[in-house]
Amino acid sequence: MATHRLPAAIRAPFEGRTWREFGYLVLGLPLSVAYFALSIALVSAGAGLLITFLGIPVLAGALAMCRGFGAVERARARGLLGLDVAAPEPVRGRTGGAMSWMGAMLKSGASWRHLLYAILHMPWAIFAFTVSVAFWTYGWALFTYPLWQWVFPMYAGQDGIQLYGDRTHAFYLDSPFEIAVTSAVGLLFVLAGPWIIRSLAAVDRLMVSGLLGPSRLATRVTELETDRGVVVDTAAADLRRIERDLHDGAQARLVALAMDLGLAKEKLTEDPKAAARMVEEAHGEVKTALQELRDLARGIHPAVLTDRGLDAALSAVASRCTVPVSVEVDLPARPVPAIEGIAYFTVSELLQNVSKHSGARRAWVDVWRAGDRMMLQVRDDGRGGADATAGSGLAGLTERLGAVDGILAVDSPAGGPTTITAELPWRA
C-alpha cells in the first residue's frame, strides 16, 4: 500500500477522485433535466393515450428510452465514480414480435425502476449541483483572493469584495488582515469541499446501483447458475481424481498381484519354496492395495463421518497431521450431510496445507455455530504467507464454499501466524 506524507484532508482537494466526482455532479444537472422532461412528456402522453391503442407503444417506447438513459448513467458512473453496475436483464418477448416485446417492456420491473430514477434524480441533481458548485467555486475563489484582489481597484472601481453596502455606507475586504481572513475562510471551504462532494456522490452511487442495476432476483439467479457450474466442475474433478487414483494405484497393484499369483501357481509343484515366497510377497501387496482402497474411500466420504459425526472425523484427520493439532467442536446438533461433508473436506485440506507448507509446530481447529452460520477456524504458528488469490488449493476451497453460500477468509501475514476462517450456512 502506498504511503503519503501529507494528510488526507490536505491531499483531497487535489486528488483526481475529487475532481471526477465534482464533474459527475456538475454534468448530472443538465442530463437529469433532459431525462426528467423527456420521461414525463412521453409517459404522460402514453398514459393519456391508453384509451386508444397508441398508448401502449408510446408507453413502451418511453420505458425503452429510460433504459437507454440508464445505460448512459451506468457508463458515466463507471467512468467518473469508479462504480461498475451490471446492466439489468434484457427485455425479451415470448414470441419475438412487436406486441410481445411491448408487453414484456411494460411488465419489466427494471424498466419502471429506470423511469423512477429519471424522475427522482432531477431534484437531487439540482441540490447536489448547487451545493457542490457553491462550496467548490466559492472556496477556491476566496482562498485565492490575495492573488486576484487587484482586479477590483483596477477594473471595477472599488477597493475589493463588497461585504456590505447601502446608500451611505459600504464595507470592502481590502486591508491585509481582511484579505488574510478571507483567504483562511476560503481554505476551510476548500478543505471541506471534497468531503461534501464525496458525500453527495455517495448518494448518486446508491441511486445508480439500487435503481439501474439488475434486480435482486436476477442477481441471485446468476449467482446460483455460477455456483451450479462450480459444483459440476468440482464433481467432475473429483471423479477424475478417483479414477486416476484407482487406475494408478489399487488397480495397478491388483494387476501385478494377479501376475505374481499366476507365477506362484506355476512354481507350486516344481519349487514350493519359491512359490511360498511369492505368495508371501503377494500377501503384502494385498495389504498395501487394501490400505490404498481404504484411503481412497476415506477421501470420498469417510465412514467415521457418517457414523460418529464431525467431531470424531476431524479428530481422526488431526491424528494423521504431521504436527500436533487440538480439535474443539461445539455444535448443538449435526448439520445436514452436505454441509457436514464440505466442513470435513475443508478442514482436511487446510490441515494438509499445514503439514506440507506451513512449517508450524502446532495447529488448532475450532468448529462452532454462530446464529445461522457454522464457523470453522484453523490456526497454526507457522511461517504464514498463505494467499487465496494465488491459484492455490485455497482458491479451490473458496469456490467450493461459495457454491453453498459459504465464505473463506485468510489472515496470514508474512512470518505468521495463519488463521483461516470458513463460514457455512447452518442447516441441521
RODO-2510 file (C-alpha; in nm, 4 decimals, decimal comma):
residues 428
     n   res          X          Y          Z
     1     m     0,0000     0,0000     0,0000
     2     a     0,1309     0,3434    -0,0949
     3     t     0,2214     0,5766     0,1905
     4     h     0,1590     0,9513     0,1748
     5     r     0,3463     1,2210     0,3576
     6     l     0,0530     1,4649     0,3510
     7     p    -0,2680     1,4045     0,5496
     8     a    -0,5771     1,3018     0,3568
     9     a    -0,7523     1,6314     0,4344
    10     i    -0,4769     1,8268     0,2548
    11     r    -0,4481     1,5816    -0,0360
    12     a    -0,8220     1,5582    -0,1027
    13     p    -0,8683     1,8934    -0,2867
    14     f    -0,6007     1,7962    -0,5385
    15     e    -0,6876     1,4289    -0,5896
    16     g    -0,8323     1,3119    -0,9173
    17     r    -1,1200     1,1410    -0,7398
    18     t    -1,2479     1,4745    -0,6064
    19     w    -1,2412     1,6413    -0,9462
    20     r    -1,4024     1,3423    -1,1184
    21     e    -1,6852     1,3318    -0,8650
    22     f    -1,7279     1,7095    -0,8946
    23     g    -1,7516     1,6710    -1,2722
    24     y    -2,0099     1,3972    -1,2244
    25     l    -2,2283     1,6228    -1,0075
    26     v    -2,1968     1,9184    -1,2453
    27     l    -2,2766     1,7105    -1,5533
    28     g    -2,5668     1,5446    -1,3719
    29     l    -2,7852     1,8565    -1,3707
    30     p    -2,8319     1,9101    -1,7473
    31     l    -2,8621     1,5364    -1,8079
    32     s    -3,1194     1,4907    -1,5321
    33     v    -3,3261     1,7812    -1,6636
    34     a    -3,3304     1,6189    -2,0071
    35     y    -3,4168     1,2781    -1,8587
    36     f    -3,6975     1,4239    -1,6497
    37     a    -3,8508     1,6311    -1,9278
    38     l    -3,8469     1,3553    -2,1893
    39     s    -3,9641     1,0853    -1,9496
    40     i    -4,2526     1,2861    -1,8055
    41     a    -4,3610     1,4038    -2,1504
    42     l    -4,3666     1,0577    -2,3108
    43     v    -4,5086     0,8734    -2,0103
    44     s    -4,7837     1,1323    -1,9724
    45     a    -4,8635     1,1089    -2,3408
    46     g    -4,8653     0,7306    -2,3271
    47     a    -5,0881     0,7252    -2,0182
    48     g    -5,3275     0,9693    -2,1793
    49     l    -5,3463     0,7617    -2,4963
    50     l    -5,4108     0,4321    -2,3175
    51     i    -5,7775     0,4633    -2,4029
    52     t    -5,6632     0,4033    -2,7596
    53     f    -5,4176     0,1509    -2,8975
    54     l    -5,1496     0,4193    -2,9441
    55     g    -5,0889     0,4486    -2,5702
    56     i    -4,9238     0,1070    -2,5385
    57     p    -4,6409     0,1589    -2,7918
    58     v    -4,5821     0,5149    -2,6674
    59     l    -4,5546     0,3964    -2,3060
    60     a    -4,3337     0,1022    -2,4022
    61     g    -4,1135     0,3354    -2,6061
    62     a    -4,0865     0,5713    -2,3095
    63     l    -3,9687     0,2876    -2,0858
    64     a    -3,7186     0,1754    -2,3507
    65     m    -3,5893     0,5325    -2,3675
    66     c    -3,5487     0,5340    -1,9876
    67     r    -3,3445     0,2144    -2,0139
    68     g    -3,1224     0,3977    -2,2617
    69     f    -3,0827     0,6790    -2,0084
    70     g    -2,9832     0,4144    -1,7556
    71     a    -2,7110     0,2858    -1,9873
    72     v    -2,5703     0,6389    -2,0131
    73     e    -2,5787     0,6802    -1,6345
    74     r    -2,4080     0,3477    -1,5725
    75     a    -2,1325     0,4428    -1,8160
    76     r    -2,0983     0,7841    -1,6503
    77     a    -2,0808     0,6269    -1,3046
    78     r    -1,8239     0,3748    -1,4276
    79     g    -1,6003     0,6436    -1,5744
    80     l    -1,6283     0,9169    -1,3094
    81     l    -1,7288     0,7396    -0,9878
    82     g    -1,5495     0,4080    -1,0401
    83     l    -1,8818     0,2286    -0,9854
    84     d    -1,9354    -0,0743    -1,2081
    85     v    -2,3050    -0,1654    -1,2140
    86     a    -2,4148    -0,4545    -1,4332
    87     a    -2,6878    -0,3919    -1,6874
    88     p    -3,0306    -0,5330    -1,5972
    89     e    -3,1677    -0,8379    -1,7690
    90     p    -3,2702    -0,7586    -2,1301
    91     v    -3,6351    -0,7441    -2,2282
    92     r    -3,7392    -1,0390    -2,4412
    93     g    -4,0866    -1,1166    -2,5631
    94     r    -4,2128    -1,4715    -2,5694
    95     t    -4,2784    -1,4764    -2,9425
    96     g    -4,0269    -1,2195    -3,0629
    97     g    -4,2966    -0,9973    -3,2141
    98     a    -4,3593    -0,6281    -3,1502
    99     m    -4,6633    -0,6826    -2,9273
   100     s    -4,4788    -0,9435    -2,7257
   101     w    -4,1867    -0,7049    -2,6775
   102     m    -4,4140    -0,4188    -2,5686
   103     g    -4,5879    -0,6446    -2,3174
   104     a    -4,2543    -0,7601    -2,1770
   105     m    -4,1336    -0,3999    -2,1538
   106     l    -4,4425    -0,2931    -1,9604
   107     k    -4,4070    -0,5919    -1,7247
   108     s    -4,0346    -0,5372    -1,6634
   109     g    -3,9615    -0,4100    -1,3152
   110     a    -3,6190    -0,2883    -1,4265
   111     s    -3,7801    -0,0594    -1,6856
   112     w    -4,0039     0,1039    -1,4256
   113     r    -3,7044     0,1464    -1,1931
   114     h    -3,5265     0,3338    -1,4730
   115     l    -3,8305     0,5618    -1,5062
   116     l    -3,8271     0,6163    -1,1290
   117     y    -3,4586     0,7107    -1,1484
   118     a    -3,5276     0,9658    -1,4242
   119     i    -3,7976     1,1278    -1,2093
   120     l    -3,6221     1,1215    -0,8717
   121     h    -3,2768     1,2176    -0,9908
   122     m    -3,3661     1,5665    -1,1117
   123     p    -3,4474     1,7248    -0,7707
   124     w    -3,1449     1,5541    -0,6222
   125     a    -2,9239     1,6695    -0,9112
   126     i    -3,0378     2,0289    -0,8556
   127     f    -2,9479     2,0092    -0,4869
   128     a    -2,6154     1,8324    -0,5469
   129     f    -2,5181     2,0744    -0,8257
   130     t    -2,5996     2,3800    -0,6156
   131     v    -2,4182     2,2651    -0,3034
   132     s    -2,1092     2,1271    -0,4771
   133     v    -2,0617     2,4211    -0,7131
   134     a    -2,1190     2,6741    -0,4338
   135     f    -1,8698     2,5148    -0,1952
   136     w    -1,6091     2,4393    -0,4593
   137     t    -1,6103     2,7637    -0,6566
   138     y    -1,6534     2,9964    -0,3592
   139     g    -1,3899     2,8052    -0,1668
   140     w    -1,1231     2,8366    -0,4353
   141     a    -1,2231     3,1952    -0,5150
   142     l    -1,1901     3,3060    -0,1537
   143     f    -0,8745     3,1043    -0,0959
   144     t    -0,7007     3,2648    -0,3931
   145     y    -0,8416     3,6125    -0,3177
   146     p    -0,4948     3,7587    -0,2434
   147     l    -0,3909     3,6678    -0,5987
   148     w    -0,6751     3,8453    -0,7787
   149     q    -0,7798     4,1184    -0,5343
   150     w    -0,6093     4,3753    -0,7566
   151     v    -0,8840     4,3287    -1,0179
   152     f    -1,1365     4,5347    -0,8135
   153     p    -0,9496     4,8678    -0,7851
   154     m    -0,8127     4,8407    -1,1388
   155     y    -1,1251     4,7383    -1,3335
   156     a    -1,4297     4,7548    -1,1023
   157     g    -1,3671     5,0913    -0,9381
   158     q    -1,3911     4,9569    -0,5830
   159     d    -1,1407     4,8541    -0,3182
   160     g    -1,2266     4,4852    -0,3010
   161     i    -1,5102     4,2395    -0,2432
   162     q    -1,8046     4,4357    -0,1045
   163     l    -1,9206     4,2594     0,2110
   164     y    -2,1915     4,5157     0,2911
   165     g    -2,3230     4,8315     0,1312
   166     d    -2,6168     5,0721     0,1185
   167     r    -2,6673     5,4310     0,0056
   168     t    -2,4446     5,5764     0,2752
   169     h    -2,2094     5,3012     0,3892
   170     a    -2,0036     5,0255     0,2222
   171     f    -1,7624     4,7708     0,3644
   172     y    -1,4942     4,6219     0,1437
   173     l    -1,2458     4,3431     0,2132
   174     d    -0,9340     4,5356     0,1208
   175     s    -0,6968     4,5568     0,4201
   176     p    -0,4195     4,2960     0,4556
   177     f    -0,5895     4,1481     0,7621
   178     e    -0,9268     4,1218     0,5882
   179     i    -0,7675     3,9673     0,2811
   180     a    -0,5885     3,7104     0,5012
   181     v    -0,9106     3,6240     0,6877
   182     t    -1,0955     3,5886     0,3550
   183     s    -0,8268     3,3517     0,2293
   184     a    -0,8419     3,1498     0,5522
   185     v    -1,2195     3,1131     0,5234
   186     g    -1,1719     3,0049     0,1637
   187     l    -0,9166     2,7461     0,2774
   188     l    -1,1747     2,5991     0,5143
   189     f    -1,4214     2,5737     0,2252
   190     v    -1,1550     2,4132     0,0044
   191     l    -1,0684     2,1545     0,2688
   192     a    -1,4341     2,0751     0,3434
   193     g    -1,5427     2,0744    -0,0206
   194     p    -1,4026     1,7308    -0,1204
   195     w    -1,5827     1,5574     0,1659
   196     i    -1,9091     1,7301     0,0818
   197     i    -1,8639     1,6333    -0,2828
   198     r    -1,7910     1,2726    -0,1870
   199     s    -2,0981     1,2605     0,0358
   200     l    -2,3175     1,3863    -0,2480
   201     a    -2,1583     1,1407    -0,4906
   202     a    -2,2233     0,8571    -0,2445
   203     v    -2,5974     0,9236    -0,2744
   204     d    -2,5643     0,9048    -0,6533
   205     r    -2,3838     0,5733    -0,6163
   206     l    -2,6751     0,4380    -0,4134
   207     m    -2,9299     0,5577    -0,6687
   208     v    -2,7417     0,4126    -0,9642
   209     s    -2,6721     0,0772    -0,8007
   210     g    -3,0210     0,0499    -0,6495
   211     l    -3,2338     0,1607    -0,9462
   212     l    -3,0290     0,1000    -1,2616
   213     g    -2,8817    -0,2438    -1,1927
   214     p    -3,0330    -0,5902    -1,2165
   215     s    -3,2965    -0,6940    -0,9670
   216     r    -3,2056    -0,8962    -0,6606
   217     l    -3,3851    -1,1965    -0,8070
   218     a    -3,1888    -1,1754    -1,1328
   219     t    -2,8641    -1,1316    -0,9407
   220     r    -2,9463    -1,4314    -0,7254
   221     v    -3,0284    -1,6429    -1,0319
   222     t    -2,6925    -1,5502    -1,1850
   223     e    -2,5134    -1,6422    -0,8616
   224     l    -2,6933    -1,9767    -0,8465
   225     e    -2,6069    -2,0513    -1,2093
   226     t    -2,2419    -1,9738    -1,1349
   227     d    -2,2488    -2,1861    -0,8195
   228     r    -2,4081    -2,4724    -1,0112
   229     g    -2,1258    -2,4567    -1,2639
   230     v    -1,8709    -2,4655    -0,9813
   231     v    -2,0409    -2,7674    -0,8253
   232     v    -2,0490    -2,9523    -1,1576
   233     d    -1,6821    -2,8748    -1,2254
   234     t    -1,5840    -2,9799    -0,8733
   235     a    -1,7754    -3,3072    -0,9002
   236     a    -1,6154    -3,3802    -1,2381
   237     a    -1,2697    -3,3063    -1,0954
   238     d    -1,3379    -3,5377    -0,8000
   239     l    -1,4465    -3,8164    -1,0336
   240     r    -1,1316    -3,7728    -1,2432
   241     r    -0,9188    -3,7821    -0,9282
   242     i    -1,0875    -4,1012    -0,8066
   243     e    -1,0462    -4,2635    -1,1483
   244     r    -0,6792    -4,1631    -1,1620
   245     d    -0,6133    -4,2933    -0,8105
   246     l    -0,7833    -4,6241    -0,8895
   247     h    -0,6025    -4,6649    -1,2201
   248     d    -0,2564    -4,5655    -1,0983
   249     g    -0,2813    -4,7138    -0,7506
   250     a    -0,5028    -5,0028    -0,6466
   251     q    -0,5758    -5,1256    -0,9983
   252     a    -0,2074    -5,1427    -1,0915
   253     r    -0,1292    -5,3280    -0,7689
   254     l    -0,4093    -5,5773    -0,8264
   255     v    -0,2880    -5,6455    -1,1828
   256     a     0,0659    -5,7042    -1,0526
   257     l    -0,0785    -5,9225    -0,7757
   258     a    -0,2671    -6,1382    -1,0268
   259     m     0,0523    -6,1876    -1,2297
   260     d     0,2523    -6,2801    -0,9174
   261     l    -0,0103    -6,5328    -0,8089
   262     g    -0,0088    -6,6823    -1,1590
   263     l     0,3690    -6,7287    -1,1444
   264     a     0,3411    -6,8754    -0,7931
   265     k     0,0819    -7,1246    -0,9192
   266     e     0,3186    -7,2412    -1,1949
   267     k     0,6054    -7,2856    -0,9482
   268     l     0,3944    -7,4546    -0,6824
   269     t     0,4861    -7,8101    -0,7927
   270     e     0,8438    -7,7639    -0,9111
   271     d     0,9687    -7,5100    -0,6496
   272     p     0,7395    -7,4905    -0,3447
   273     k     0,9750    -7,2597    -0,1508
   274     a     0,9865    -7,0006    -0,4294
   275     a     0,6112    -7,0277    -0,4665
   276     a     0,5631    -6,9736    -0,0939
   277     r     0,7901    -6,6697    -0,1060
   278     m     0,5951    -6,5271    -0,3998
   279     v     0,2645    -6,5880    -0,2174
   280     e     0,4033    -6,4076     0,0865
   281     e     0,5035    -6,1086    -0,1301
   282     a     0,1574    -6,1138    -0,2892
   283     h     0,0049    -6,1102     0,0601
   284     g     0,1962    -5,7909     0,1345
   285     e     0,0756    -5,6406    -0,1922
   286     v    -0,2831    -5,7245    -0,0941
   287     k    -0,2398    -5,5394     0,2345
   288     t    -0,0983    -5,2373     0,0538
   289     a    -0,3820    -5,2407    -0,2022
   290     l    -0,6397    -5,2648     0,0760
   291     q    -0,4827    -4,9668     0,2542
   292     e    -0,4919    -4,7634    -0,0667
   293     l    -0,8594    -4,8532    -0,1161
   294     r    -0,9330    -4,7500     0,2429
   295     d    -0,7573    -4,4173     0,1883
   296     l    -0,9487    -4,3668    -0,1349
   297     a    -1,2809    -4,4462     0,0342
   298     r    -1,1902    -4,2099     0,3168
   299     g    -1,1233    -3,9384     0,0579
   300     i    -1,4675    -3,9907    -0,0953
   301     h    -1,6624    -3,9920     0,2310
   302     p    -1,5161    -4,1397     0,5495
   303     a    -1,7291    -4,3895     0,7375
   304     v    -1,6435    -4,2254     1,0704
   305     l    -1,8077    -3,9032     0,9493
   306     t    -2,1310    -4,0860     0,8702
   307     d    -2,1290    -4,2967     1,1867
   308     r    -1,9959    -4,0619     1,4543
   309     g    -2,0154    -3,7098     1,3164
   310     l    -1,7828    -3,4183     1,2604
   311     d    -1,6043    -3,4238     1,5965
   312     a    -1,4769    -3,7799     1,5584
   313     a    -1,3990    -3,7360     1,1877
   314     l    -1,1925    -3,4210     1,2432
   315     s    -1,0113    -3,5839     1,5349
   316     a    -0,9151    -3,8690     1,3021
   317     v    -0,7862    -3,6194     1,0439
   318     a    -0,5917    -3,4338     1,3131
   319     s    -0,4268    -3,7567     1,4286
   320     r    -0,2782    -3,8040     1,0807
   321     c    -0,1373    -3,4499     1,0638
   322     t     0,2406    -3,4148     1,0943
   323     v     0,2079    -3,1520     1,3704
   324     p     0,0072    -3,1733     1,6955
   325     v    -0,3478    -3,0472     1,6387
   326     s    -0,6059    -2,9501     1,9021
   327     v    -0,9667    -3,0019     1,7897
   328     e    -1,2606    -2,8272     1,9555
   329     v    -1,6108    -2,8900     1,8114
   330     d    -1,9051    -2,7177     1,9807
   331     l    -2,2221    -2,7807     1,7782
   332     p    -2,5735    -2,8171     1,9195
   333     a    -2,6627    -3,0819     1,6596
   334     r    -2,5276    -3,2433     1,3456
   335     p    -2,5646    -3,0389     1,0268
   336     v    -2,7090    -3,1880     0,7110
   337     p    -2,4758    -3,4375     0,5365
   338     a    -2,3874    -3,1996     0,2521
   339     i    -2,2714    -2,9220     0,4878
   340     e    -2,1036    -3,1743     0,7170
   341     g    -1,9109    -3,3213     0,4258
   342     i    -1,7955    -2,9803     0,2994
   343     a    -1,6848    -2,8850     0,6505
   344     y    -1,4880    -3,2104     0,6821
   345     f    -1,3093    -3,1721     0,3495
   346     t    -1,2378    -2,8031     0,4167
   347     v    -1,0629    -2,8808     0,7450
   348     s    -0,8859    -3,1798     0,5864
   349     e    -0,7490    -2,9636     0,3062
   350     l    -0,6386    -2,6913     0,5464
   351     l    -0,4606    -2,9403     0,7726
   352     q    -0,2846    -3,0872     0,4692
   353     n    -0,1610    -2,7365     0,3902
   354     v    -0,0390    -2,7059     0,7491
   355     s     0,1533    -3,0335     0,7128
   356     k     0,3064    -2,9520     0,3739
   357     h     0,3655    -2,5775     0,3637
   358     s     0,3350    -2,4014     0,6983
   359     g     0,6417    -2,5174     0,8905
   360     a     0,4262    -2,4923     1,2040
   361     r     0,4912    -2,6561     1,5382
   362     r     0,1267    -2,6675     1,6397
   363     a    -0,2218    -2,6148     1,4961
   364     w    -0,5725    -2,5624     1,6310
   365     v    -0,9145    -2,6465     1,4829
   366     d    -1,2305    -2,4852     1,6209
   367     v    -1,5844    -2,5501     1,4974
   368     w    -1,8881    -2,3729     1,6406
   369     r    -2,2267    -2,2335     1,5472
   370     a    -2,2937    -1,8579     1,5311
   371     g    -2,6575    -1,7802     1,4554
   372     d    -2,7483    -1,9337     1,1227
   373     r    -2,3835    -1,9948     1,0272
   374     m    -2,1385    -2,2721     1,1068
   375     m    -1,7886    -2,1412     1,1676
   376     l    -1,4663    -2,3320     1,1024
   377     q    -1,1307    -2,1938     1,2054
   378     v    -0,7876    -2,3482     1,1509
   379     r    -0,4882    -2,1733     1,3107
   380     d    -0,1192    -2,2528     1,3099
   381     d     0,2020    -2,0903     1,4314
   382     g     0,3876    -2,1381     1,1024
   383     r     0,5634    -1,9015     0,8655
   384     g     0,2443    -1,7522     0,7144
   385     g     0,2176    -1,6121     0,3629
   386     a    -0,0909    -1,8128     0,2584
   387     d    -0,2816    -1,6433    -0,0253
   388     a    -0,6240    -1,7490    -0,1521
   389     t    -0,5836    -1,5437    -0,4724
   390     a    -0,2636    -1,7123    -0,5933
   391     g    -0,4388    -2,0027    -0,7659
   392     s    -0,3546    -2,2497    -0,4882
   393     g    -0,5771    -2,5027    -0,3162
   394     l    -0,7234    -2,2176    -0,1121
   395     a    -0,8768    -2,0777    -0,4315
   396     g    -1,0481    -2,4111    -0,4943
   397     l    -1,1761    -2,4155    -0,1363
   398     t    -1,3141    -2,0643    -0,1837
   399     e    -1,5087    -2,1785    -0,4911
   400     r    -1,6323    -2,4937    -0,3170
   401     l    -1,7575    -2,2933    -0,0198
   402     g    -1,9085    -2,0254    -0,2422
   403     a    -2,1214    -2,2904    -0,4126
   404     v    -2,3209    -2,3269    -0,0879
   405     d    -2,3137    -1,9558     0,0110
   406     g    -2,0034    -2,0063     0,2214
   407     i    -1,7089    -1,7717     0,2774
   408     l    -1,3361    -1,8327     0,3257
   409     a    -1,1310    -1,5616     0,4984
   410     v    -0,7500    -1,5898     0,5107
   411     d    -0,5358    -1,3945     0,7579
   412     s    -0,1776    -1,4994     0,7001
   413     p     0,0835    -1,2229     0,7255
   414     a     0,4417    -1,2995     0,6349
   415     g     0,6075    -1,4558     0,9360
   416     g     0,2775    -1,5945     1,0662
   417     p     0,0670    -1,6916     1,2359
   418     t    -0,2009    -1,8092     0,9937
   419     t    -0,5723    -1,8018     1,0731
   420     i    -0,8175    -1,9309     0,8139
   421     t    -1,1874    -1,8948     0,8907
   422     a    -1,4656    -2,0576     0,6903
   423     e    -1,8367    -1,9835     0,7154
   424     l    -2,1047    -2,2262     0,6049
   425     p    -2,4810    -2,1988     0,6257
   426     w    -2,6215    -2,3881     0,9225
   427     r    -2,8764    -2,6482     0,8275
   428     a    -2,9433    -2,9066     1,0969
***
